[in-house]
Amino acid sequence: MTDCLGIVLAGGLSSRMGQDKSQLERNKVSMLDFSKQLLADTGVSEILVSGNLHQVGDLVTNAGPLGGIYSVIAQKKPKAILVLPIDLPLMTSDALVKLKQVGELSQQACFYQQHYLPLYLPVNAYVELFFEQAFKHFTGKGPSIRSLMAKVPHKVLTPDNEQILFNSNTPEQWQHAKSIFTKKRSSYV
């Protein structure tokens, strides 16, 4: 049993982006490698990539992000998970460390205000019961992370910088994010 498992959610179709988001490059590093490094920097014991084209395939098809989370929990049985979606190019390891620390200390789910992802989630009886009920008679659209949070004890944090939660799902959003991380990189030179 793994203490805290890092999960990169990369199972979406990337249909709005028009290309695989995990292969987009952030300062010459793929978003997949960038995301894995962010999780590694938090000290998680192991990192897995959720998605049918990656390490852990979906046990339930078309179940969205929660289906990917469920698939990893069901197959790997971790004590806790730290989940990072593939489409947060401005995320920082400090912000993930904060989620993990608050979550571990409180033994509660932990996420940032108005954003259910990234997410620290202890795998406890609340979570197991939710998944058992949510996927027992699954027909079609998957349950939401919001519905999970309604059933588990959780803490909501305020980010030090809201910009880190900027989500890139379209080419326009990606270009906007790219202009920000390119500008930050050039200011260090």
Secondary structure per residue as TSV (DSSP state, phi and psi in degrees):
chain	resnum	aa	ss	phi	psi
A	1	M	-	360.0	130.4
A	2	T	-	-89.0	138.9
A	3	D	S	-63.4	-72.5
A	4	C	E	-127.6	118.5
A	5	L	E	-98.8	131.1
A	6	G	E	-86.6	135.7
A	7	I	E	-127.3	125.6
A	8	V	E	-98.1	120.5
A	9	L	E	-84.4	110.2
A	10	A	-	-135.5	33.4
A	11	G	-	-100.1	1.1
A	12	G	S	-72.3	168.6
A	13	L	-	-82.9	-14.2
A	14	S	-	56.8	29.1
A	15	S	T	-65.1	-37.7
A	16	R	T	-71.4	-29.4
A	17	M	T	-77.9	-31.3
A	18	G	T	84.9	-0.3
A	19	Q	S	-157.3	164.0
A	20	D	-	-63.2	114.9
A	21	K	G	-62.9	-28.7
A	22	S	G	-67.5	-19.4
A	23	Q	G	-99.1	-2.9
A	24	L	-	-62.0	146.4
A	25	E	E	-104.4	129.2
A	26	R	E	-111.7	105.9
A	27	N	T	51.5	49.8
A	28	K	T	68.4	17.3
A	29	V	E	-125.2	132.0
A	30	S	E	-62.3	152.1
A	31	M	H	-60.4	-30.7
A	32	L	H	-64.6	-49.2
A	33	D	H	-66.9	-38.3
A	34	F	H	-59.6	-46.7
A	35	S	H	-65.3	-42.4
A	36	K	H	-63.5	-38.5
A	37	Q	H	-67.3	-40.4
A	38	L	H	-57.4	-45.4
A	39	L	H	-66.5	-41.0
A	40	A	H	-59.4	-38.2
A	41	D	T	-66.4	-13.3
A	42	T	T	-88.3	-10.7
A	43	G	T	86.9	17.3
A	44	V	-	-62.5	153.6
A	45	S	S	-76.3	-27.0
A	46	E	E	-157.7	152.3
A	47	I	E	-126.3	130.8
A	48	L	E	-124.7	151.4
A	49	V	E	-107.8	122.3
A	50	S	E	-92.7	130.3
A	51	G	S	152.0	147.4
A	52	N	T	-61.3	-24.2
A	53	L	T	-93.7	6.7
A	54	H	S	-124.2	-153.7
A	55	Q	S	-69.6	-40.5
A	56	V	B	-120.5	107.8
A	57	G	-	-74.9	159.1
A	58	D	-	-72.8	130.1
A	59	L	S	-76.2	-28.4
A	60	V	S	-124.2	120.5
A	61	T	T	-76.5	149.9
A	62	N	T	56.7	36.6
A	63	A	-	-103.6	8.9
A	64	G	H	68.7	-165.0
A	65	P	H	-57.1	-38.3
A	66	L	H	-67.3	-30.0
A	67	G	H	-64.9	-38.5
A	68	G	H	-66.5	-42.6
A	69	I	H	-63.1	-46.6
A	70	Y	H	-58.1	-43.9
A	71	S	H	-60.4	-43.4
A	72	V	H	-66.9	-45.6
A	73	I	H	-60.9	-45.4
A	74	A	H	-64.3	-36.4
A	75	Q	H	-87.9	-29.0
A	76	K	H	-110.2	-17.9
A	77	K	-	52.6	50.7
A	78	P	-	-75.1	162.7
A	79	K	S	-79.4	-29.2
A	80	A	E	-157.2	159.5
A	81	I	E	-133.8	150.8
A	82	L	E	-121.1	112.9
A	83	V	E	-106.1	130.3
A	84	L	E	-129.2	120.7
A	85	P	E	-73.3	154.7
A	86	I	T	-70.0	-13.6
A	87	D	T	-106.0	34.6
A	88	L	-	-118.9	77.2
A	89	P	T	-71.1	-10.0
A	90	L	T	-106.2	5.4
A	91	M	-	-63.6	151.6
A	92	T	-	-122.0	154.1
A	93	S	H	-67.3	-31.7
A	94	D	H	-59.9	-41.6
A	95	A	H	-66.4	-36.7
A	96	L	H	-71.0	-39.4
A	97	V	H	-59.9	-42.2
A	98	K	H	-60.3	-46.7
A	99	L	H	-58.0	-47.3
A	100	K	H	-63.0	-45.5
A	101	Q	H	-64.4	-47.4
A	102	V	H	-64.0	-41.1
A	103	G	H	-64.0	-44.3
A	104	E	H	-65.8	-41.7
A	105	L	H	-66.8	-38.0
A	106	S	H	-90.8	-15.4
A	107	Q	T	55.1	41.2
A	108	Q	S	-131.1	158.7
A	109	A	E	-60.5	149.4
A	110	C	E	-145.7	129.4
A	111	F	E	-149.0	170.9
A	112	Y	E	-90.6	146.7
A	113	Q	T	-45.1	126.5
A	114	Q	T	65.3	14.3
A	115	H	E	-143.3	111.8
A	116	Y	E	-77.4	-15.2
A	117	L	E	-126.8	137.3
A	118	P	E	-67.0	164.1
A	119	L	E	-145.5	132.4
A	120	Y	E	-99.2	131.5
A	121	L	E	-140.5	112.6
A	122	P	E	-72.4	137.3
A	123	V	-	-91.5	97.1
A	124	N	-	-123.8	-171.2
A	125	A	H	-61.2	-35.7
A	126	Y	H	-60.4	-47.4
A	127	V	H	-67.3	-45.4
A	128	E	H	-62.0	-42.0
A	129	L	H	-64.3	-43.1
A	130	F	H	-57.7	-50.1
A	131	F	H	-65.6	-38.4
A	132	E	H	-59.1	-43.9
A	133	Q	H	-75.9	-38.8
A	134	A	H	-67.3	-36.0
A	135	F	H	-109.3	5.6
A	136	K	H	-63.3	-46.0
A	137	H	T	-125.3	51.3
A	138	F	-	-68.2	127.6
A	139	T	-	-139.5	90.8
A	140	G	S	102.6	-123.8
A	141	K	S	-69.6	135.0
A	142	G	-	-74.8	159.5
A	143	P	-	-67.1	161.6
A	144	S	-	-98.8	161.1
A	145	I	H	-65.3	-32.7
A	146	R	H	-57.4	-42.6
A	147	S	H	-67.5	-33.4
A	148	L	H	-66.2	-46.2
A	149	M	H	-63.3	-26.8
A	150	A	T	-68.8	-18.1
A	151	K	T	-106.7	-8.8
A	152	V	S	-122.6	148.4
A	153	P	-	-61.8	137.5
A	154	H	E	-151.6	162.2
A	155	K	E	-122.3	140.8
A	156	V	E	-111.9	122.4
A	157	L	E	-102.3	156.9
A	158	T	-	-100.8	125.8
A	159	P	-	-70.5	148.8
A	160	D	S	-66.4	-30.9
A	161	N	-	-141.0	109.0
A	162	E	G	-58.1	-27.4
A	163	Q	G	-59.6	-28.6
A	164	I	G	-62.8	-19.4
A	165	L	G	-94.5	7.9
A	166	F	-	-64.3	124.5
A	167	N	-	-98.2	130.7
A	168	S	-	-111.1	98.0
A	169	N	-	-112.2	-12.5
A	170	T	S	-126.3	161.1
A	171	P	H	-56.8	-35.9
A	172	E	H	-66.7	-43.9
A	173	Q	H	-64.5	-39.5
A	174	W	H	-62.4	-43.8
A	175	Q	H	-62.5	-39.3
A	176	H	H	-62.7	-48.0
A	177	A	H	-61.6	-41.6
A	178	K	H	-61.0	-40.1
A	179	S	H	-64.3	-31.7
A	180	I	H	-75.1	-50.7
A	181	F	H	-73.0	-25.1
A	182	T	H	-69.9	-41.6
A	183	K	H	-63.4	-43.8
A	184	K	H	-62.9	-41.0
A	185	R	H	-64.8	-43.3
A	186	S	H	-70.1	-22.2
A	187	S	H	-76.3	-15.4
A	188	Y	T	-88.9	-12.1
A	189	V	-	-77.3	360.0
